[in-house]
Amino acid sequence: MGSVSQRDFFLYSCMREYMKANSIQLFDGSVSYGVEYANLSAEELSSLHKAAVVFTQGIRAPDYSDREHGLPAVFVLCQEESEKYPN
C-alpha cells in the first residue's frame, strides 16, 4: 500500500461526503484507507475532512429525472478542488 497525501485524503473525503449528503449508498472505503495509510496528524485529517464537507455542500444534488444532464461531475469537481493541497 502506498502513502496517502493531503490531496488524496481530501479527494476521498469529498467523494464520500457527496454520497452521504445525497443519500447515495456508500460503496467506497477510501477514507478508511486514507486514515490508515496517511502520514498525517489527526488534526490534519480532521481539517481536510471538514474542508471536503464544506466543498461538497456547494455541489448540486443529482437529478435522476434528467438522464442527459442530471448528474454533476462530482469526481472532476472534487479532484480539481484537491489540487489546493500538497501531494
Helices and strands as residue ranges (DSSP letters): H 6-21, H 30-37, H 42-56, H 74-82
